[in-house]
């Protein structure tokens, strides 16, 4: 009578590999994202939250209201509301990319491209160069894993 020996089973894998495979099969996601992409998403998220809070200052206390006409004040508040809305959409795109969603990647590419175009139209070349570099960094970090995005 021969007993089953798990160490001699060619179909058996080591426990750690088996657990990782089970986790990947359950979630459908790879086990970990690259450290550079994680750092990029965290920093971009923090900057986005700071931008939203700064946009709230345009709504609550637009720059010395006694020196601006009422139309200028309401325009600053409108710009503040638009900036807050875009900020929340950008944070949603960051969360989407964090969860390996293709729409998050496409949304961040769209925001970086539109921001670079807006900076080009306003003549702010330094900011435009920074946004093009941001676009390149995002593309370089996400393109290698773009085939696993859902």
RODO-2510 file (C-alpha; in nm, 4 decimals, decimal comma):
residues 150
     n   res          X          Y          Z
     1     x     0,0000     0,0000     0,0000
     2     x     0,1413     0,3335    -0,1068
     3     x     0,0642     0,6522     0,0847
     4     x     0,0221     0,9936    -0,0704
     5     x     0,3313     1,2078    -0,0273
     6     x     0,2574     1,5771    -0,1011
     7     x     0,6277     1,6514    -0,1487
     8     x     0,6431     1,4114    -0,4445
     9     x     0,3277     1,5411    -0,6144
    10     x     0,4343     1,7198    -0,9364
    11     x     0,1103     1,9248    -0,9427
    12     x     0,1598     2,0646    -0,5943
    13     x     0,3111     2,4082    -0,5579
    14     x     0,4694     2,5701    -0,2592
    15     x     0,2269     2,7219    -0,0092
    16     x     0,3315     3,0838    -0,0637
    17     x     0,3015     3,0571    -0,4413
    18     x    -0,0302     2,8760    -0,4064
    19     x    -0,1679     3,1492    -0,1786
    20     x    -0,0543     3,4218    -0,4182
    21     x    -0,2127     3,2376    -0,7085
    22     x    -0,5389     3,1986    -0,5149
    23     x    -0,5375     3,5697    -0,4278
    24     x    -0,4768     3,6619    -0,7921
    25     x    -0,7516     3,4272    -0,9104
    26     x    -0,9979     3,5664    -0,6540
    27     x    -0,9350     3,9349    -0,7238
    28     x    -0,8263     3,9100    -1,0847
    29     x    -0,5528     4,1621    -1,0073
    30     x    -0,1778     4,1186    -0,9902
    31     x    -0,0340     4,0784    -0,6441
    32     x     0,1324     4,4166    -0,6235
    33     x     0,1864     4,7280    -0,8294
    34     x     0,5257     4,8818    -0,8786
    35     x     0,6601     5,1056    -0,6065
    36     x     0,7123     5,3988    -0,8421
    37     x     0,3509     5,3883    -0,9627
    38     x     0,2245     5,3646    -0,6045
    39     x     0,4378     5,6619    -0,5016
    40     x     0,3202     5,8604    -0,8065
    41     x    -0,0467     5,7921    -0,7307
    42     x    -0,0101     5,8792    -0,3601
    43     x     0,1744     6,2061    -0,4310
    44     x    -0,0694     6,3000    -0,7084
    45     x    -0,3620     6,2257    -0,4743
    46     x    -0,2151     6,4397    -0,1966
    47     x    -0,1550     6,7268    -0,4386
    48     x    -0,5131     6,6852    -0,5664
    49     x    -0,6581     6,7093    -0,2150
    50     x    -0,4489     7,0200    -0,1438
    51     x    -0,5727     7,1699    -0,4721
    52     x    -0,9340     7,1052    -0,3730
    53     x    -0,8835     7,2781    -0,0376
    54     x    -0,7169     7,5740    -0,2094
    55     x    -1,0094     7,5941    -0,4517
    56     x    -1,2459     7,6163    -0,1561
    57     x    -1,0670     7,9389    -0,0586
    58     x    -1,1765     8,0933    -0,3911
    59     x    -1,5369     8,0218    -0,2995
    60     x    -1,5362     8,1232     0,0655
    61     x    -1,3093     8,4300     0,0557
    62     x    -1,2266     8,5508    -0,2937
    63     x    -0,9262     8,7816    -0,2847
    64     x    -1,0157     9,1068    -0,1069
    65     x    -1,3780     9,1450    -0,2111
    66     x    -1,3744     9,5198    -0,1505
    67     x    -1,1207     9,5758    -0,4316
    68     x    -1,3013     9,3623    -0,6898
    69     x    -1,6257     9,4353    -0,8649
    70     x    -1,9113     9,1989    -0,7897
    71     x    -1,8823     9,0361    -1,1355
    72     x    -1,5150     8,9569    -1,0765
    73     x    -1,5947     8,8021    -0,7386
    74     x    -1,8664     8,5803    -0,8812
    75     x    -1,6332     8,4764    -1,1659
    76     x    -1,3671     8,3720    -0,9131
    77     x    -1,6280     8,1707    -0,7262
    78     x    -1,7387     8,0026    -1,0493
    79     x    -1,3779     7,9158    -1,1287
    80     x    -1,3456     7,7774    -0,7753
    81     x    -1,6491     7,5519    -0,8230
    82     x    -1,5166     7,4286    -1,1581
    83     x    -1,1731     7,3600    -1,0066
    84     x    -1,3313     7,1655    -0,7197
    85     x    -1,5343     6,9576    -0,9632
    86     x    -1,2285     6,8791    -1,1756
    87     x    -1,0329     6,8003    -0,8586
    88     x    -1,2857     6,5401    -0,7483
    89     x    -1,2947     6,3857    -1,0964
    90     x    -0,9147     6,3665    -1,0958
    91     x    -0,9195     6,1994    -0,7532
    92     x    -1,1718     5,9491    -0,8906
    93     x    -0,9348     5,8777    -1,1811
    94     x    -0,6475     5,8252    -0,9366
    95     x    -0,8626     5,5821    -0,7375
    96     x    -0,9603     5,4081    -1,0606
    97     x    -0,5982     5,3608    -1,1647
    98     x    -0,5161     5,2418    -0,8110
    99     x    -0,7769     4,9688    -0,8653
   100     x    -0,6427     4,8862    -1,2132
   101     x    -0,9253     5,0484    -1,4095
   102     x    -0,8491     5,1600    -1,7638
   103     x    -1,0797     5,4631    -1,7341
   104     x    -0,8640     5,5937    -1,4479
   105     x    -0,5543     5,5813    -1,6677
   106     x    -0,7322     5,7418    -1,9607
   107     x    -0,8802     6,0117    -1,7372
   108     x    -0,5402     6,1025    -1,5918
   109     x    -0,3897     6,1158    -1,9416
   110     x    -0,6766     6,3398    -2,0521
   111     x    -0,6322     6,5742    -1,7537
   112     x    -0,2555     6,5997    -1,8086
   113     x    -0,3030     6,6704    -2,1792
   114     x    -0,5765     6,9286    -2,1244
   115     x    -0,3756     7,1021    -1,8540
   116     x    -0,0716     7,1206    -2,0821
   117     x    -0,2889     7,2615    -2,3623
   118     x    -0,4460     7,5162    -2,1273
   119     x    -0,1029     7,6251    -2,0076
   120     x     0,0128     7,6598    -2,3672
   121     x    -0,2896     7,8791    -2,4457
   122     x    -0,2256     8,1022    -2,1455
   123     x     0,1422     8,1328    -2,2321
   124     x     0,2713     7,9629    -1,9180
   125     x     0,5464     7,7587    -2,0827
   126     x     0,7152     7,6489    -1,7593
   127     x     0,3913     7,4922    -1,6323
   128     x     0,3287     7,3400    -1,9750
   129     x     0,6705     7,1720    -1,9730
   130     x     0,5984     7,0406    -1,6228
   131     x     0,2675     6,8961    -1,7372
   132     x     0,4252     6,7316    -2,0417
   133     x     0,6862     6,5760    -1,8105
   134     x     0,4002     6,4600    -1,5835
   135     x     0,2291     6,3083    -1,8862
   136     x     0,5502     6,1277    -1,9818
   137     x     0,6018     5,9945    -1,6296
   138     x     0,2439     5,8690    -1,6126
   139     x     0,2763     5,7010    -1,9512
   140     x     0,6109     5,5411    -1,8593
   141     x     0,4776     5,4049    -1,5294
   142     x     0,1441     5,2707    -1,6529
   143     x     0,2178     5,1602    -2,0088
   144     x     0,4026     4,8406    -1,9011
   145     x     0,0928     4,7241    -1,7097
   146     x    -0,1684     4,8670    -1,9449
   147     x    -0,2588     4,5209    -2,0762
   148     x    -0,3859     4,4120    -1,7318
   149     x    -0,6073     4,7162    -1,6771
   150     x    -0,9740     4,6326    -1,6771
***
